[in-house]
Amino acid sequence: MAFKAFTQTHLYEKQAAPKEKDKSSIQCLECYDRNVYIGYRDSTVQHLILHSGTNGDLSPVQSKAREGRMRKLGSGNPVAKLRAVPLFNHLLVLWDRSITALNMFSLEPISTLKKIQHVSLFELCNSSLTAQAECVEMVTSSSRRKVIRIHAVGVAKWEVVKEVPFFQDPVALAVDGTSLCVATCDRYLLCDIQSDSNEELFPHTHNRQHVVVTSVGNGEFLLNGPESLGMFVMKTGICQRPPLQWPQEVLAAGVCFPYILTLQPQVLSVYSMLDQQHKQTVSLSGAKGLLSTPDGVLVFTERDIFSLCLVPLEEQIQALVGHERVEEALLLLDGVQSHHPLDSYKELQKAITCLAGFVHFYQEGFSEARDLFIEGELDPREIIHLYPDMQSCLCEDFQSQLDEVNKSRDLQVLWQADKNIFHHYLAFLGDFLRAVRGTGQGLKCSTEVDCALLRLYAELGDIENMQELVAFPNECILDHCVPVLKEHSRFFALGYLYQSHGKQTDALKTWMKIADGFYKDPCCSGVYGHIVWTLSQLKDRDTVWKFAEWTLQRNQEIGVEIFTKRPSDDQLKTEDVLGFLEKYPLAVLLYLEFLIHDLNSQVGTERYHNCLALAYVTQTLQEEEETELHLRVTRGKLQQLLWESKFYDTSTVYGVWIVKSTTLQIEKAILLGRNGKYSQALQVLVHQEQDLSTVEAYCDRAAQGQDSQFRQALLFTLLQIYLSSEDLTSAAVDLLNKSPQVFEAEKVIQLLPDSWSVQLVSKFLVRSLRETFHQRQMAKLQKALAQAELMRHKVIWMQASKTKFRMDKEQKCKVCQRNLTEPQFALNLHGELMHTSCKGFPSS
């Protein structure tokens, strides 16, 4: 069945004798409330009274109209126009080029209102038809002059208040407020009644088409424009709507928002003002004209009157939805809301929006469907319900509000027949559920949404989104989701699911089974590191201790991070950790490094440093048989600790090495030096380590932060050690040549063996003498500079001392007010004399 915006009713039929048919044909209509007025060709005006049950809405259930009074105005000329003025109970009649005022009910002439003669057209101003107005404005066109007159119509009189000249005779006009739209013989014009300004719009072809000038309301007019276009023109002269394409033979047009009705000799066409599309066609043979009413139009032929009443807007919208024209239904709903607010607007809008979404959904327009479902606040369960494999995610008491036959038929077929297309529908489901999850729309059924998402991700293999879902708080039901994850071997995500529901032990056991190889998860990597990180962040300390043993047995270096990577405000007791780590030497070493270097623990400082040093020793001895790289790194850390730490006990550490090791000679030397036994330290390095570069590096490090005399004494001791062995003669010469500025030549010469030649130490002697000479020259220069500086200060003092002061015999101190009896005195900031012993200044 076709969509109907209006319903047609036969309202009235004029019965007349055959000889009187031509004379009694209908020429014009006017309607107010239940009163219909007919103007005939034979100069007769007739009053019709509609049935009382119609309430003026011209509904199709009404009975025939009842005939009222008639008045014969004269003979020969037809009635051209009728307009009711209910404010004064006037009926204005244009007949025989004059306007006559009749009573609306008795049709008797109003004697106080004389005829207005020589009128070709007239129209009432709709802005003045209110109960508060004292008069009504009327616009008339003169049949003798090219002029428009504005009349003030009262109860007992009317008068011309203004004239607006025109250069052509008007053939049609319409009024909206103070705006007047006029059609002349070849063009349309806009005129402002108050300011007399006018604007030319566009031409028309009066000889080929009927002129149409109709007020749409709100300062807008509908005109029959060129090329059979219905043009919407605002009172400002601009068009805010697209033009309407209609037939050439349009006789008249009326407006019943949101529709435009155009009358042709055989049909009446209905167009939408919202999308300019044709909506309905009504057959009306022999139609001559129409009259717009608040709820539709009246259409008349020569003998009949038909009523076209607007179907209630809710019914129209439902009809469009029933025809699956949901886009039109939405457009109509949104378009009429501003003019005719509907109580059910929001619910209608949501329902239609969702239906529009389903149209796009089944056409695979997934992006548009998602946006419409969200806008229409569709219950996500309705979408989940469409997917056969997802229905297990819904609670048992859920009842779909959709037509299952129409809405789930296609997906049921796709699920079984076309897996590729069905995969696109699954992707849409995930996109939609992600969009509504966490919103008010999704929170109403958050459990179903999360369960459906998890099952969907498992089937699609979407690991990233799955882990994001289960790693954060969610509403998944474990009894439903755990079997799904196990079925798809998503054990890593299963652990996350347990963890997000507070089951930390189950989560860790699941991940441990992956690490031990009992579970195979193809998309899992680094599970052991994840277990360690989880334990390091876990606040449940009983669980941490429960799984710490397993963690450290697999890898001490990584496993110790459950203690070292914990938040600073959630550290475990140090003694408990150290006691636990006794079986794991590498873990102990790393934990002690954490305590000293990262945590900066001040409790048990000496003990921790001693333990760390001993741990380094133990680790170094173990690594002697391993790679050189590991050994070098550990010894570097050990030496750095021995050099920089101020807290360990050197005797304890050294005693351990005397027993355990004969290879850590550098470390022994560092410890001897820390005890002030630098000679022994150098003996160890020279005779046991036997690496001269190491000896020199030791001297440089030991001399850091010390004065030059310490360095001189240290190197002199080293020189003595070198000279005590004939095998180290070249080392002694190299030491002298590298640091001539450190040694005093006289002491060195006394120390050198008699067997040495001058040539052997000549390089040292020359550089030493040069250094000595340089130092003496620098000392002289510094002395000269100091003398110059002293002289400058003396000059400044002498210049200042030339100032004279006059002192009387009884000169008083400005501070204590006693006489100045001693030769020493001072001046304050104001140049006033005072005792040198007085401090401060006068209060003034």
Sequence and secondary structure as in RCSB ss.txt:
>XXXX:A:sequence
MAFKAFTQTHLYEKQAAPKEKDKSSIQCLECYDRNVYIGYRDSTVQHLILHSGTNGDLSPVQSKAREGRMRKLGS
GNPVAKLRAVPLFNHLLVLWDRSITALNMFSLEPISTLKKIQHVSLFELCNSSLTAQAECVEMVTSSSRRKVIRI
HAVGVAKWEVVKEVPFFQDPVALAVDGTSLCVATCDRYLLCDIQSDSNEELFPHTHNRQHVVVTSVGNGEFLLNG
PESLGMFVMKTGICQRPPLQWPQEVLAAGVCFPYILTLQPQVLSVYSMLDQQHKQTVSLSGAKGLLSTPDGVLVF
TERDIFSLCLVPLEEQIQALVGHERVEEALLLLDGVQSHHPLDSYKELQKAITCLAGFVHFYQEGFSEARDLFIE
GELDPREIIHLYPDMQSCLCEDFQSQLDEVNKSRDLQVLWQADKNIFHHYLAFLGDFLRAVRGTGQGLKCSTEVD
CALLRLYAELGDIENMQELVAFPNECILDHCVPVLKEHSRFFALGYLYQSHGKQTDALKTWMKIADGFYKDPCCS
GVYGHIVWTLSQLKDRDTVWKFAEWTLQRNQEIGVEIFTKRPSDDQLKTEDVLGFLEKYPLAVLLYLEFLIHDLN
SQVGTERYHNCLALAYVTQTLQEEEETELHLRVTRGKLQQLLWESKFYDTSTVYGVWIVKSTTLQIEKAILLGRN
GKYSQALQVLVHQEQDLSTVEAYCDRAAQGQDSQFRQALLFTLLQIYLSSEDLTSAAVDLLNKSPQVFEAEKVIQ
LLPDSWSVQLVSKFLVRSLRETFHQRQMAKLQKALAQAELMRHKVIWMQASKTKFRMDKEQKCKVCQRNLTEPQF
ALNLHGELMHTSCKGFPSS
>XXXX:A:secstr
    SEEEEEEEE    GGGTTTT EEEEEEETTEEEEEETTSEEEEEE  GGGTTS  TT    EEEEEEE  S
SS EEEEEEETTTTEEEEEETTEEEEEETTT  B TTS  EESEEEEEE GGG STT SSEEEEEEESSSSEEEE
EEE SS EEEEEEEE SS  SEEEEETTEEEEE SSEEEEEETTT  EEEEEE  TTTS   EEE SSSEEEEEE
GGGEEEEEETTS   S  EE  TT  EEEEETTEEEEE SSEEEEEETTT  EEEEEE TT  EEEEETTEEEEE
 SSEEEEEEE  HHHHHHHHHHTT HHHHHHHHHHHHTTS  TTHHHHHHHHHHHHHHHHHHTT HHHHHHHHHH
TT  HHHHHTTSGGGGGGS TT    S HHHHSHHHHHHHHH HHHHHHHHHHHHHHHHHHTTSHHHHTTHHHHH
HHHHHHHHHHT HHHHHHHHHS     HHHHHHHHHHTT HHHHHHHHHHTT HHHHHHHHHHHHTTSS  TT  
 HHHHHHHHHHH   HHHHHHHHHHHHHH HHHHTHHHHSS GGG   HHHHHHHGGG HHHHHHHHHIIIIIS 
  TTHHHHHHHHHHHHHHHHHHHTTS HHHHHHHHHHHHHHHHH SSS HHHHHHHHHHH SS HHHHHHHHHHT
T HHHHHHIIIIII  HHHHHHHHHHHHTTS HHHHHHHHHHHHHHHHT GGGHHHHHHHHHH TTTS HHHHHH
HS TT  HHHHHHHHHHHHHHHHHHHHHHHHHHHHHHHHHHHHHHHHHHHHT      TT B TTT  B  SS  
EE TTS EE TT  S    
